[in-house]
Amino acid sequence: MRAHAITVGLVIAALGCLASAGAAAADDLLIKNVTIVSPEREAPSAATNVLVRDGRIVAIGRELPQGIHGSDDVIDGTGRYLAPGLIDAHTHLSDIPGMTFEHELAHPDIARETRRQIPRSYLYYGFTSVVDMMAGQPDVIARWNDLDVRPHAYFCGAAPVFDGYPMNFVPKPFRYRITPYFLFDEARADEFPAGFAPTEHTPEAVVKRMHGDGAVCVKTTFEGGFPGQENLPLPSERIIRDLVAAAHARGMPVLLHANSQSAQTFGLAAGVDAFVHGIWRWDDPGTTGLTADVTKILDAIVHGDIAWQPTIQVLYGERDLHDPDYLSSPELRHVLPKAIVDWYGTEDGQWFASRMRDNPGVARALEDGHWEDLDAVPIARVTEALSYLASRGARLSFGSDTPSAPTYANPPGLNGRLEMRRWLEAGVTPMRLFRAATIVNAELFGLQDVIGTVEEGKRADLLVMTRNPMEDASAFDGIDIVILEGRVLRRSDLSAENGQ
């Protein structure tokens, strides 16, 4: 239901305008008398000291290190908690929520201000690392990482079968240039685009290319379509098995866009490593209670140790467009400039909500004043599935899918915080949530030696908090300081209200 890649050309130019030489290497930083909460620990530490040098944690212990350069390099952590920065493992960094390519051209000042704020908004809610899930242009990621203040960005190379989802949203032949890792399917060889060599689009060839471009993972799709655009091309099990083999040979996981019973059944058979999206499209249209067939899939996910990323906010991102009070939410003022929030309230800014109203079911619900009933069934289903998996110790991966569609109701940073609340509503404990957004994601993407825990040798992406996130997820509303590769950033300075 989206076309992320259509904005890629514009975002390369926009990020180029915002880029600097990057953050300079920080001096020594000492965090004194702080309580460490880290997902590999069963409990918080006793009060201790943490020394950061050249952006890395170099020492943890009670003895004060020597050679600190002055009081500006010391944080008094008395009564505070030190946690690893969070990892949002499902983002789309080329997009401004709710804006199309044409909107950006028509409102360049609003777009520029919003693009400047988006990286800060992720940091405001503690996300110091993000993974772009549909990247086909490594330049976007490189330019993002050149920004002065931003989370560290990684990317999955997008490998859909040619002309399948989400390539179908982008006009030909542009779609082939902005999604360069698309897969050849010999069963449709006569439809393969002219000017492209099938040998360069085999699973082995596309994985080799994306790995060389710096991808840490492979993202493919099993999506047959949506009302009004059904019967999209689907990959064969053999193609995805070959993709998995090629990716594993290079130490890369394969993630599958899969929100239906058929998609997750397919993914289990093909041997993928993770499901991106919960299972909210069920074969039985009349139930929200777990059926025997859905339970069988969920049990196989647990048994196979498949990572599962529910992305419940995808559904709320559609529903909340029709909330008459949404744009007055006080939380929005921290993550979006006032100019774009005001634009969302205009007829032009309401374009996607208006398009949704063309759906008869949506129109009926709105006419009856029941906007909260929109997507109620899939929300109930994915919540039930998440609850079941959590109760059985499944490997849960945290990702927000920001923005999940051309909706302004997926604001950067805040969307992840809202996803946390959905998990808690499903019965996931704060500790499981904390682990999913730190060590589980780090291990899934092979980054466990770099991020995900507070340990010596790790990159100093850290959060200084007033509450313990192992026990209370509202701790992420009480972040005081964000430390990004040793650089100290006051949370209040990251708010859109400050207009940085």
C-alpha positions as CSV (number, residue, x, y, z in Angstrom):
1,M,0.0,0.0,0.0
2,R,2.9,2.3,-0.5
3,A,5.6,3.5,-2.9
4,H,8.5,4.5,-0.8
5,A,11.0,4.5,-3.6
6,I,9.3,7.2,-5.6
7,T,10.9,9.8,-3.3
8,V,14.4,8.4,-3.5
9,G,15.7,10.9,-6.1
10,L,14.4,13.8,-4.1
11,V,15.7,12.6,-0.8
12,I,19.2,12.2,-2.1
13,A,19.2,15.8,-3.0
14,A,17.5,16.8,0.3
15,L,19.9,14.9,2.5
16,G,22.8,16.4,0.5
17,C,21.6,19.9,1.5
18,L,21.3,18.9,5.2
19,A,24.5,16.9,5.4
20,S,27.6,18.0,7.2
21,A,31.0,16.4,7.7
22,G,29.3,14.4,10.5
23,A,29.8,14.5,14.2
24,A,33.3,15.0,15.3
25,A,34.9,12.4,17.6
26,A,34.0,13.2,21.2
27,D,36.5,13.7,24.0
28,D,36.6,11.3,26.9
29,L,33.2,11.1,28.6
30,L,32.7,9.8,32.2
31,I,29.3,8.8,33.4
32,K,29.6,8.6,37.2
33,N,27.6,6.6,39.7
34,V,25.0,5.3,37.3
35,T,22.9,2.1,37.3
36,I,23.3,0.1,34.2
37,V,20.3,-1.7,32.7
38,S,21.3,-3.8,29.8
39,P,19.4,-6.7,28.2
40,E,22.1,-9.3,28.8
41,R,21.8,-8.6,32.6
42,E,19.1,-10.2,34.6
43,A,18.9,-7.2,36.9
44,P,20.3,-3.6,37.1
45,S,23.9,-3.2,38.2
46,A,25.0,-1.5,41.4
47,A,26.0,2.1,40.9
48,T,29.1,2.2,38.8
49,N,31.1,4.4,36.3
50,V,31.3,4.1,32.6
51,L,34.2,5.7,30.5
52,V,33.7,6.5,26.9
53,R,36.6,7.3,24.6
54,D,36.6,7.9,20.9
55,G,32.9,6.9,20.7
56,R,33.4,3.5,22.4
57,I,32.8,2.2,25.9
58,V,36.3,1.5,27.1
59,A,35.8,0.8,30.9
60,I,33.0,0.0,33.3
61,G,33.7,-0.2,37.0
62,R,33.8,1.6,40.4
63,E,37.3,3.0,40.1
64,L,37.4,6.4,38.6
65,P,39.5,6.5,35.5
66,Q,42.3,9.1,35.2
67,G,42.8,11.6,32.4
68,I,39.3,13.2,32.3
69,H,39.6,16.6,30.6
70,G,37.1,18.6,32.6
71,S,33.7,18.9,34.1
72,D,32.0,19.2,30.7
73,D,32.9,15.6,30.1
74,V,31.3,14.2,33.2
75,I,27.7,13.2,33.7
76,D,26.5,12.6,37.2
77,G,24.3,9.5,36.9
78,T,23.3,9.3,40.6
79,G,19.8,7.9,40.8
80,R,19.6,7.4,37.0
81,Y,19.7,4.4,34.7
82,L,22.0,3.9,31.7
83,A,20.6,1.8,28.9
84,P,21.7,0.9,25.4
85,G,20.2,3.0,22.6
86,L,17.2,1.4,20.9
87,I,17.1,-0.1,17.4
88,D,14.0,0.5,15.2
89,A,14.4,-2.4,12.8
90,H,11.7,-1.2,10.3
91,T,11.9,2.3,8.9
92,H,11.7,4.0,5.5
93,L,14.1,6.9,5.6
94,S,13.4,8.3,2.2
95,D,9.8,9.3,3.1
96,I,8.2,12.2,4.8
97,P,5.0,10.9,6.4
98,G,1.9,12.0,4.5
99,M,3.8,13.8,1.7
100,T,4.2,12.7,-1.9
101,F,7.0,13.6,-4.3
102,E,4.7,16.3,-5.8
103,H,3.9,17.7,-2.3
104,E,7.6,18.1,-1.5
105,L,8.1,20.0,-4.8
106,A,5.1,22.2,-4.0
107,H,6.1,22.9,-0.4
108,P,10.0,22.8,-0.3
109,D,10.4,24.9,2.9
110,I,8.1,22.6,4.9
111,A,9.7,19.5,3.4
112,R,13.2,20.8,4.2
113,E,12.3,21.7,7.8
114,T,10.7,18.3,8.3
115,R,13.6,16.3,6.8
116,R,15.9,18.2,9.2
117,Q,13.8,17.2,12.2
118,I,13.1,13.5,11.3
119,P,16.5,12.1,12.5
120,R,16.2,14.1,15.7
121,S,12.7,12.7,16.3
122,Y,14.0,9.1,16.3
123,L,16.7,10.2,18.8
124,Y,14.1,12.0,20.9
125,Y,12.5,8.6,21.7
126,G,15.8,6.8,22.2
127,F,16.3,5.2,18.7
128,T,20.0,5.5,18.1
129,S,20.0,3.0,15.3
130,V,17.5,2.4,12.5
131,V,17.2,-0.1,9.7
132,D,15.7,0.9,6.4
133,M,13.7,-2.0,5.1
134,M,13.2,-1.3,1.4
135,A,16.4,0.4,0.4
136,G,17.6,0.2,-3.2
137,Q,19.7,3.3,-3.2
138,P,22.7,3.0,-0.8
139,D,23.4,6.7,-1.4
140,V,20.3,7.5,0.7
141,I,21.7,5.6,3.6
142,A,25.2,7.1,3.2
143,R,23.9,10.6,3.0
144,W,21.7,10.0,6.1
145,N,24.8,8.8,8.0
146,D,26.6,12.0,7.0
147,L,24.1,14.1,8.8
148,D,25.4,15.8,11.9
149,V,22.7,14.6,14.3
150,R,21.0,11.3,13.4
151,P,20.6,7.7,14.4
152,H,23.1,5.3,12.7
153,A,21.3,3.9,9.7
154,Y,21.6,0.4,8.2
155,F,19.6,-1.1,5.4
156,C,18.1,-4.3,3.9
157,G,18.4,-4.6,0.2
158,A,14.9,-4.8,-1.3
159,A,14.6,-8.0,-3.4
160,P,11.0,-8.3,-4.7
161,V,10.2,-10.5,-7.6
162,F,10.1,-8.2,-10.7
163,D,6.9,-6.2,-11.0
164,G,5.7,-7.6,-7.7
165,Y,4.9,-5.7,-4.5
166,P,6.0,-2.9,-3.9
167,M,7.4,-2.3,-7.4
168,N,3.9,-2.3,-8.7
169,F,3.3,1.2,-7.2
170,V,6.1,2.8,-9.3
171,P,5.7,3.5,-13.0
172,K,7.8,1.6,-15.5
173,P,10.6,1.8,-16.3
174,F,11.5,4.0,-13.3
175,R,10.7,1.1,-10.9
176,Y,13.6,-0.9,-12.2
177,R,16.2,1.8,-11.5
178,I,15.1,2.6,-8.0
179,T,14.7,-1.1,-7.0
180,P,17.8,-2.5,-8.6
181,Y,17.9,-5.8,-6.6
182,F,14.7,-7.1,-8.2
183,L,14.5,-10.9,-8.8
184,F,14.2,-12.6,-12.2
185,D,11.5,-15.3,-12.4
186,E,12.0,-17.7,-15.4
187,A,8.3,-18.7,-15.2
188,R,7.5,-15.1,-16.5
189,A,10.7,-14.7,-18.6
190,D,8.7,-13.2,-21.5
191,E,7.6,-10.4,-19.3
192,F,11.1,-9.5,-18.0
193,P,12.0,-5.8,-18.7
194,A,14.0,-5.2,-21.8
195,G,17.5,-4.0,-21.3
196,F,18.1,-6.0,-18.1
197,A,20.1,-9.3,-18.0
198,P,18.4,-12.1,-16.1
199,T,21.8,-13.4,-15.0
200,E,22.2,-10.1,-13.0
201,H,18.9,-10.7,-11.2
202,T,19.3,-14.2,-9.9
203,P,19.2,-14.6,-6.1
204,E,23.0,-15.0,-6.0
205,A,23.7,-12.0,-8.2
206,V,21.4,-9.6,-6.3
207,V,22.6,-10.7,-2.9
208,K,26.2,-10.3,-4.0
209,R,25.4,-6.8,-5.3
210,M,23.5,-5.6,-2.2
211,H,26.2,-7.1,0.1
212,G,28.8,-5.1,-1.8
213,D,26.7,-2.0,-1.4
214,G,26.7,-2.4,2.4
215,A,23.4,-4.0,3.2
216,V,23.2,-6.0,6.4
217,C,20.1,-7.9,5.4
218,V,17.8,-8.9,2.6
219,K,14.1,-7.9,2.4
220,T,11.8,-9.8,0.1
221,T,8.0,-9.9,-0.2
222,F,5.0,-12.3,-0.5
223,E,2.1,-10.0,-1.2
224,G,-0.7,-10.8,-3.6
225,G,-2.2,-7.4,-3.5
226,F,-5.0,-5.3,-2.1
227,P,-8.6,-4.4,-3.1
228,G,-8.4,-2.8,-6.5
229,Q,-4.9,-4.2,-7.2
230,E,-5.0,-8.0,-6.7
231,N,-3.1,-10.8,-8.3
232,L,0.4,-9.3,-8.1
233,P,3.3,-11.6,-9.0
234,L,4.5,-13.8,-6.2
235,P,7.9,-15.5,-5.9
236,S,8.3,-19.2,-6.0
237,E,9.5,-21.2,-3.0
238,R,12.6,-22.2,-5.0
239,I,13.5,-18.5,-5.7
240,I,13.3,-17.6,-2.1
241,R,15.2,-20.7,-0.9
242,D,18.0,-19.7,-3.3
243,L,17.8,-16.2,-2.0
244,V,18.1,-17.5,1.6
245,A,21.1,-19.7,0.7
246,A,22.9,-16.8,-1.1
247,A,22.2,-14.5,1.9
248,H,23.3,-16.9,4.5
249,A,26.6,-17.5,2.6
250,R,27.3,-13.9,3.3
251,G,26.1,-13.8,6.9
252,M,22.9,-11.9,6.0
253,P,19.4,-12.7,7.3
254,V,16.4,-12.8,5.0
255,L,13.2,-10.9,6.1
256,L,9.9,-11.6,4.4
257,H,7.1,-9.0,4.1
258,A,4.3,-11.4,5.2
259,N,1.0,-10.3,6.9
260,S,-1.2,-13.3,5.9
261,Q,-1.6,-16.9,6.7
262,S,-0.5,-17.9,3.2
263,A,2.5,-15.6,3.3
264,Q,3.8,-16.9,6.7
265,T,3.2,-20.5,5.6
266,F,5.2,-19.8,2.5
267,G,8.0,-18.2,4.5
268,L,8.2,-21.1,6.9
269,A,8.6,-23.5,3.9
270,A,11.2,-21.2,2.2
271,G,13.3,-20.9,5.4
272,V,13.4,-17.2,5.9
273,D,14.8,-15.7,9.1
274,A,12.1,-13.2,10.1
275,F,8.6,-12.1,9.3
276,V,8.1,-8.4,8.8
277,H,4.5,-7.7,9.9
278,G,2.2,-9.7,12.1
279,I,-0.3,-12.1,10.8
280,W,-3.5,-10.1,10.5
281,R,-5.0,-11.4,7.2
282,W,-6.6,-14.8,8.1
283,D,-8.3,-17.3,5.9
284,D,-11.3,-17.3,8.1
285,P,-12.9,-13.8,7.7
286,G,-15.3,-14.2,10.6
287,T,-13.1,-14.6,13.7
288,T,-10.5,-12.7,15.8
289,G,-9.9,-15.6,18.1
290,L,-6.9,-17.8,17.2
291,T,-7.9,-20.6,14.8
292,A,-6.2,-24.0,14.7
293,D,-4.5,-23.1,11.4
294,V,-3.1,-19.8,12.7
295,T,-2.0,-21.4,15.9
296,K,-0.2,-24.1,13.9
297,I,1.8,-21.3,12.1
298,L,2.6,-19.5,15.3
299,D,3.8,-22.7,16.9
300,A,6.1,-23.3,13.9
301,I,7.5,-19.8,14.3
302,V,8.3,-20.5,17.9
303,H,9.8,-23.9,17.1
304,G,11.9,-22.5,14.2
305,D,13.1,-19.5,16.2
306,I,11.9,-17.2,13.5
307,A,12.0,-13.5,14.4
308,W,8.6,-12.0,14.3
309,Q,8.0,-8.2,13.9
310,P,4.3,-7.4,14.5
311,T,4.3,-3.7,13.3
312,I,0.8,-3.1,14.8
313,Q,1.2,0.6,14.1
314,V,0.7,-0.1,10.4
315,L,-3.0,-0.5,11.1
316,Y,-3.3,2.4,13.5
317,G,-1.5,4.6,10.9
318,E,-4.5,4.1,8.7
319,R,-7.2,4.3,11.4
320,D,-5.8,7.4,13.2
321,L,-6.0,9.5,10.0
322,H,-9.7,9.8,10.7
323,D,-9.3,10.7,14.4
324,P,-10.6,14.3,14.6
325,D,-8.3,15.1,17.5
326,Y,-5.1,13.4,16.1
327,L,-3.4,16.6,14.9
328,S,-3.9,18.3,18.3
329,S,-2.0,15.5,20.1
330,P,0.7,17.2,22.4
331,E,3.1,14.4,21.5
332,L,3.3,15.5,17.9
333,R,4.8,18.8,18.7
334,H,8.1,17.1,19.7
335,V,8.5,15.1,16.5
336,L,7.1,17.2,13.7
337,P,7.5,20.9,12.9
338,K,4.4,23.0,13.4
339,A,4.4,23.9,9.7
340,I,3.8,20.4,8.5
341,V,1.3,19.6,11.2
342,D,-0.6,22.7,10.0
343,W,-0.3,21.5,6.4
344,Y,-1.7,18.1,7.4
345,G,-4.9,19.9,8.4
346,T,-5.4,21.4,5.0
347,E,-7.4,19.9,2.1
348,D,-4.1,19.2,0.4
349,G,-2.6,17.5,3.5
350,Q,-5.8,15.3,3.9
351,W,-5.3,13.7,0.5
352,F,-4.7,10.1,1.7
353,A,-7.5,10.3,4.2
354,S,-9.8,11.5,1.4
355,R,-8.6,8.6,-0.8
356,M,-9.4,6.1,2.0
357,R,-12.9,7.6,2.2
358,D,-13.5,6.4,-1.3
359,N,-13.6,2.8,0.1
360,P,-17.3,2.1,0.9
361,G,-16.5,0.3,4.1
362,V,-14.5,3.2,5.4
363,A,-17.1,5.7,4.3
364,R,-19.9,3.8,6.2
365,A,-17.8,3.7,9.4
366,L,-17.1,7.4,9.2
367,E,-20.7,8.3,8.4
368,D,-21.7,6.4,11.5
369,G,-19.1,8.2,13.6
370,H,-17.2,4.9,14.2
371,W,-13.7,5.8,13.0
372,E,-12.2,3.8,15.8
373,D,-13.8,0.6,14.3
374,L,-11.5,0.9,11.2
375,D,-9.1,-2.0,11.0
376,A,-10.5,-3.3,14.4
377,V,-10.5,-6.9,13.2
378,P,-6.9,-7.0,11.9
379,I,-5.8,-5.1,15.0
380,A,-7.5,-7.7,17.3
381,R,-5.9,-10.6,15.3
382,V,-2.3,-9.3,15.3
383,T,-2.7,-8.4,19.0
384,E,-3.9,-11.9,19.8
385,A,-1.1,-13.5,17.8
386,L,1.5,-11.4,19.5
387,S,0.1,-12.3,22.9
388,Y,0.3,-16.0,22.0
389,L,3.9,-15.8,20.7
390,A,5.1,-13.7,23.7
391,S,3.6,-16.2,26.1
392,R,5.6,-19.0,24.4
393,G,9.0,-17.3,24.3
394,A,9.1,-16.5,20.6
395,R,11.9,-14.3,19.2
396,L,10.3,-10.9,19.0
397,S,12.0,-8.2,16.9
398,F,11.0,-4.6,17.4
399,G,10.2,-2.4,14.4
400,S,7.7,0.4,13.8
401,D,7.4,0.5,9.9
402,T,7.7,4.3,9.9
403,P,6.0,5.4,7.8
404,S,4.0,2.4,6.8
405,A,2.0,4.1,4.0
406,P,1.4,7.7,2.8
407,T,-0.1,8.5,6.1
408,Y,0.9,11.3,8.5
409,A,-0.2,9.1,11.4
410,N,3.2,7.3,11.5
411,P,5.4,10.2,12.8
412,P,9.1,9.3,13.2
413,G,10.2,8.3,16.7
414,L,6.7,8.7,18.2
415,N,5.5,5.8,16.0
416,G,8.0,3.5,17.6
417,R,6.9,4.7,21.1
418,L,3.3,4.0,20.1
419,E,4.3,0.5,18.8
420,M,5.7,-0.2,22.3
421,R,2.3,0.6,23.8
422,R,0.6,-1.9,21.4
423,W,3.0,-4.6,22.6
424,L,2.2,-3.8,26.3
425,E,-1.5,-4.0,25.5
426,A,-0.9,-7.5,24.1
427,G,0.7,-8.6,27.3
428,V,4.4,-8.3,26.4
429,T,6.4,-7.5,29.5
430,P,8.6,-4.4,29.6
431,M,11.7,-6.7,29.8
432,R,10.7,-8.6,26.6
433,L,10.0,-5.3,24.9
434,F,13.4,-3.9,26.0
435,R,15.2,-7.0,24.7
436,A,13.4,-6.9,21.4
437,A,14.5,-3.3,20.7
438,T,18.1,-3.9,21.7
439,I,19.9,-7.2,21.8
440,V,17.4,-9.2,19.7
441,N,17.6,-6.7,16.8
442,A,21.4,-6.4,17.2
443,E,21.8,-10.2,16.9
444,L,19.3,-10.5,14.0
445,F,21.3,-8.1,11.9
446,G,24.8,-9.3,13.0
447,L,25.5,-6.1,14.9
448,Q,25.8,-7.7,18.4
449,D,29.5,-6.8,18.6
450,V,28.7,-3.1,17.9
451,I,25.4,-2.2,19.6
452,G,22.6,-3.6,21.7
453,T,24.1,-3.8,25.2
454,V,26.1,-1.6,27.6
455,E,29.5,-3.4,27.5
456,E,33.1,-2.6,27.0
457,G,34.0,-2.4,23.4
458,K,30.6,-1.4,22.2
459,R,29.7,1.8,20.4
460,A,28.6,4.4,23.0
461,D,25.0,4.8,21.8
462,L,23.4,5.2,25.2
463,L,20.3,6.5,27.1
464,V,20.4,8.2,30.5
465,M,17.0,7.7,32.0
466,T,15.1,8.5,35.1
467,R,13.3,5.1,35.3
468,N,14.2,1.5,34.7
469,P,13.0,0.2,31.3
470,M,13.4,-3.4,32.4
471,E,10.4,-2.8,34.7
472,D,8.5,0.1,33.2
473,A,8.3,1.0,29.5
474,S,7.3,4.5,30.4
475,A,11.0,5.0,31.1
476,F,11.2,5.9,27.4
477,D,9.1,9.0,28.1
478,G,11.7,9.9,30.8
479,I,14.9,9.9,28.7
480,D,17.1,12.7,30.0
481,I,20.2,12.4,27.8
482,V,20.9,10.6,24.5
483,I,24.5,9.7,23.9
484,L,25.3,9.1,20.3
485,E,28.8,7.6,19.7
486,G,30.0,9.4,22.8
487,R,28.3,12.7,21.9
488,V,26.0,14.1,24.6
489,L,22.6,15.3,23.4
490,R,20.0,16.7,25.8
491,R,16.6,15.2,24.9
492,S,15.0,18.6,25.1
493,D,17.3,19.9,22.4
494,L,16.0,17.2,20.0
495,S,12.4,18.3,20.2
496,A,10.8,19.9,17.1
497,E,9.7,22.7,19.4
498,N,13.2,24.0,19.5
499,G,13.4,24.3,15.7
500,Q,16.9,23.0,15.4
